[in-house]
Amino acid sequence: MSRKMKNKVVTNLKIERIAAEGKCVGHHDGKVVFVQNVAPGDVVDVRITKGKSSFMEGEAIKFHEFSSDRIEPFCSHFGTCGGCKWQHINYDLQKTYKRQQVVDQFTRIGKMDIPEVLPILGSSQTQYYRNKLDFTFSNNRWLTREEINSGESFERNALGFHIPKMFDKIVDIDHCYLQGNISNEVRNQLRVFALSEGLSFYDIRNQVGLLRNLIIRTTSTGESMVIVQFGEDNKEGIEKVMSFLHEQFPIITSLLYIINLKKNETFHDLEVLTYAGKAYIEEEMEGLKFRIGPKSFYQTNSDQAYELYKVAREFADLQGDEVVYDLYTGTGTIANFVAKKAKQVIGIEYVEAAIEDAKLNSQVNDIKNTLFYAGDMKDMLNDEFLSKHDRPDVIITDPPRAGMHEDVVNMLLKLEATKIVYVSCNPATQARDIAILAEKYQVDKIQPVDMFPQTYHVENVVLLTLKS
Ligand SMILES: C[S@@+](CC[C@H](N)C(=O)[O-])C[C@H]1O[C@@H](n2cnc3c(N)ncnc32)[C@H](O)[C@@H]1O
């Protein structure tokens, strides 16, 4: 970016609309200006942080007018934490903007002819809707401007969330509106206990410290899993923490821990040890039980997951004689959910532990027409696999945010299933993949589902049918 551009302040910029990834958009000198943390209708001065030939990015440094659509954010951490960036926008408008993002991605990026995007299915709960949160311990708590200016010294240990784009700064959370149940109590009491015992909070720069990470998972059936990651193999310290949680929260049904001496917090390759209770929790849907292990993905808004799966099932419209492939099956939730309406369901997923759970989930529910395989989709879904299995009549695919690997998309074109139901948490990559599939498929239905109120994220289900 040129020096001239860098110091530039655009004054009185009218924020017009919300674009992809929740960025707000205004126009200046014929260029698009993307601004974070504002709302359509605001008028702001913007300091430019990035300038390209066709667009600029910047941060609002002064508000001249506030949008009449703004509402008061309910969380004291709003603006710092980055978890629920849309609390200042009322829920009806959030839904409108989310649906619009889907329309934009398919028309502008996918450049496709699409049917009318259906009205978004809103979430009945707009707070306390998450069943999983991940907190980080740190000895480098984020200090507010007022704290820094006061010249006083403060407690620097923290347990909370990463500040956006700052890997080593953690905002200490005293109440989070995303997860109900025991979540706030467990986090806060564990913090108090750790401070009173003088246990060390993780120092991410120097990679030392006992307490590293805390994951809390809950279910609609009242079960809860708490996982503590330790950054040191200190038996005495670990016992102190785990026995505290066990005694203080007998309600925890799965109390687990991990000794993680690696450079990052991921634990798919580490042993998860059971301190008390079961090694998993169980969710329920339409009488089906779903076992969820510590390494397995489960949709984070359980109530909306049910709505989402109903849409996928309705779009698949199974008659009972179809072979269904459930790609990126996770713990086989969709596969088991649709199994009784299909001849056979084959689920593929790369986390082995999730596939073990998927098989167990079939067993527990007495479902006998499912098969599950672990492996990377692009390597699994090949000619050899197809020579050993029936070809799919219907494919349900639910990839991660990055979408499907090109080889997988090409394989879907080759397979020519009558229907593809594409579930995605990222309409941008979904539109990209569907633009390729459009060679043989037409888009019949598009149904956005809101799984994540107070954020710009939107889930989207698309029904594709093979062109005749
Ligand atoms: C959005 S989740 C969907 C899970 C499942 N359909 C559900 O609703 O619970 C995406 C899943 O894809 C898996 N995954 C990601 N990349 C993969 C790959 N390259 N090959 C196979 N599975 C993959 C993840 O482990 C995760 O379980």
The ligand as an ORCA input file, in Angstrom:
! r2SCAN-3c Opt
* xyz 0 1
  C     -18.943    -29.708      8.743
  S     -18.404    -31.245      9.408
  C     -19.773    -32.255      9.013
  C     -20.030    -33.408      9.936
  C     -21.355    -34.122      9.840
  N     -21.946    -34.127      8.530
  C     -22.330    -33.574     10.869
  O     -23.311    -32.940     10.513
  O     -22.076    -33.777     12.063
  C     -17.164    -31.663      8.292
  C     -16.498    -33.000      8.569
  O     -15.573    -33.241      7.526
  C     -14.427    -33.882      8.041
  N     -13.343    -33.642      7.066
  C     -12.669    -32.497      6.863
  N     -11.812    -32.621      5.845
  C     -11.956    -33.884      5.374
  C     -11.332    -34.613      4.319
  N     -10.394    -34.058      3.555
  N     -11.727    -35.887      4.109
  C     -12.684    -36.441      4.873
  N     -13.299    -35.798      5.894
  C     -12.941    -34.547      6.152
  C     -14.256    -33.250      9.408
  O     -13.495    -34.066     10.267
  C     -15.713    -33.078      9.873
  O     -16.126    -34.184     10.605
*
